[in-house]
Amino acid sequence: MQAAPVRATAIPSVSVALRAVESLLMSGGQRTARRNAWTSVLEDRRRAKDRVEALRVFEESVATRTS
């Protein structure tokens, strides 16, 4: 009985597979625009998180001064 052949190439990850499908379906400009939009969303989330943290620190400093 022979052993099953060993697969030499790795199975691509989900993100690699999605990018391959994306490249087939979209032109280069659309891909770039979509990635830029996602980068903007992530940056907006980071700024919102920073605002919440700054407000918390400000409110704590005001509460400390009034006590």
C-alpha positions as protocol buffer text, in pm:
chain_id: "A"
residue {
  index: 1
  type: MET
  ca { x: 0 y: 0 z: 0 }
}
residue {
  index: 2
  type: GLN
  ca { x: 138 y: 341 z: -98 }
}
residue {
  index: 3
  type: ALA
  ca { x: 123 y: 653 z: 117 }
}
residue {
  index: 4
  type: ALA
  ca { x: -85 y: 943 z: -2 }
}
residue {
  index: 5
  type: PRO
  ca { x: 115 y: 1206 z: -191 }
}
residue {
  index: 6
  type: VAL
  ca { x: 229 y: 1503 z: 12 }
}
residue {
  index: 7
  type: ARG
  ca { x: 88 y: 1838 z: -94 }
}
residue {
  index: 8
  type: ALA
  ca { x: 378 y: 2072 z: -173 }
}
residue {
  index: 9
  type: THR
  ca { x: 183 y: 2399 z: -174 }
}
residue {
  index: 10
  type: ALA
  ca { x: 9 y: 2548 z: 126 }
}
residue {
  index: 11
  type: ILE
  ca { x: -364 y: 2613 z: 121 }
}
residue {
  index: 12
  type: PRO
  ca { x: -415 y: 2991 z: 97 }
}
residue {
  index: 13
  type: SER
  ca { x: -564 y: 3177 z: 389 }
}
residue {
  index: 14
  type: VAL
  ca { x: -911 y: 3326 z: 371 }
}
residue {
  index: 15
  type: SER
  ca { x: -775 y: 3679 z: 327 }
}
residue {
  index: 16
  type: VAL
  ca { x: -552 y: 3569 z: 39 }
}
residue {
  index: 17
  type: ALA
  ca { x: -846 y: 3395 z: -126 }
}
residue {
  index: 18
  type: LEU
  ca { x: -1069 y: 3702 z: -83 }
}
residue {
  index: 19
  type: ARG
  ca { x: -805 y: 3930 z: -234 }
}
residue {
  index: 20
  type: ALA
  ca { x: -774 y: 3695 z: -531 }
}
residue {
  index: 21
  type: VAL
  ca { x: -1149 y: 3706 z: -589 }
}
residue {
  index: 22
  type: GLU
  ca { x: -1146 y: 4083 z: -542 }
}
residue {
  index: 23
  type: SER
  ca { x: -874 y: 4123 z: -802 }
}
residue {
  index: 24
  type: LEU
  ca { x: -1078 y: 3922 z: -1052 }
}
residue {
  index: 25
  type: LEU
  ca { x: -1400 y: 4116 z: -993 }
}
residue {
  index: 26
  type: MET
  ca { x: -1276 y: 4472 z: -947 }
}
residue {
  index: 27
  type: SER
  ca { x: -1049 y: 4699 z: -1139 }
}
residue {
  index: 28
  type: GLY
  ca { x: -737 y: 4835 z: -971 }
}
residue {
  index: 29
  type: GLY
  ca { x: -892 y: 5175 z: -899 }
}
residue {
  index: 30
  type: GLN
  ca { x: -1191 y: 5023 z: -724 }
}
residue {
  index: 31
  type: ARG
  ca { x: -966 y: 4809 z: -505 }
}
residue {
  index: 32
  type: THR
  ca { x: -759 y: 5111 z: -411 }
}
residue {
  index: 33
  type: ALA
  ca { x: -1067 y: 5318 z: -332 }
}
residue {
  index: 34
  type: ARG
  ca { x: -1212 y: 5040 z: -118 }
}
residue {
  index: 35
  type: ARG
  ca { x: -890 y: 4996 z: 78 }
}
residue {
  index: 36
  type: ASN
  ca { x: -859 y: 5373 z: 125 }
}
residue {
  index: 37
  type: ALA
  ca { x: -1216 y: 5384 z: 254 }
}
residue {
  index: 38
  type: TRP
  ca { x: -1145 y: 5106 z: 502 }
}
residue {
  index: 39
  type: THR
  ca { x: -830 y: 5283 z: 619 }
}
residue {
  index: 40
  type: SER
  ca { x: -1040 y: 5596 z: 677 }
}
residue {
  index: 41
  type: VAL
  ca { x: -1292 y: 5398 z: 882 }
}
residue {
  index: 42
  type: LEU
  ca { x: -1015 y: 5257 z: 1101 }
}
residue {
  index: 43
  type: GLU
  ca { x: -864 y: 5604 z: 1147 }
}
residue {
  index: 44
  type: ASP
  ca { x: -1204 y: 5750 z: 1242 }
}
residue {
  index: 45
  type: ARG
  ca { x: -1248 y: 5477 z: 1501 }
}
residue {
  index: 46
  type: ARG
  ca { x: -904 y: 5550 z: 1644 }
}
residue {
  index: 47
  type: ARG
  ca { x: -979 y: 5923 z: 1669 }
}
residue {
  index: 48
  type: ALA
  ca { x: -1313 y: 5853 z: 1838 }
}
residue {
  index: 49
  type: LYS
  ca { x: -1141 y: 5630 z: 2091 }
}
residue {
  index: 50
  type: ASP
  ca { x: -882 y: 5903 z: 2155 }
}
residue {
  index: 51
  type: ARG
  ca { x: -1160 y: 6162 z: 2206 }
}
residue {
  index: 52
  type: VAL
  ca { x: -1335 y: 5942 z: 2462 }
}
residue {
  index: 53
  type: GLU
  ca { x: -1008 y: 5890 z: 2647 }
}
residue {
  index: 54
  type: ALA
  ca { x: -925 y: 6264 z: 2642 }
}
residue {
  index: 55
  type: LEU
  ca { x: -1272 y: 6348 z: 2775 }
}
residue {
  index: 56
  type: ARG
  ca { x: -1232 y: 6095 z: 3056 }
}
residue {
  index: 57
  type: VAL
  ca { x: -896 y: 6242 z: 3157 }
}
residue {
  index: 58
  type: PHE
  ca { x: -1036 y: 6596 z: 3141 }
}
residue {
  index: 59
  type: GLU
  ca { x: -1337 y: 6506 z: 3356 }
}
residue {
  index: 60
  type: GLU
  ca { x: -1112 y: 6334 z: 3611 }
}
residue {
  index: 61
  type: SER
  ca { x: -885 y: 6639 z: 3632 }
}
residue {
  index: 62
  type: VAL
  ca { x: -1183 y: 6873 z: 3681 }
}
residue {
  index: 63
  type: ALA
  ca { x: -1326 y: 6644 z: 3950 }
}
residue {
  index: 64
  type: THR
  ca { x: -989 y: 6639 z: 4129 }
}
residue {
  index: 65
  type: ARG
  ca { x: -963 y: 7020 z: 4129 }
}
residue {
  index: 66
  type: THR
  ca { x: -1314 y: 7070 z: 4266 }
}
residue {
  index: 67
  type: SER
  ca { x: -1270 y: 6818 z: 4548 }
}
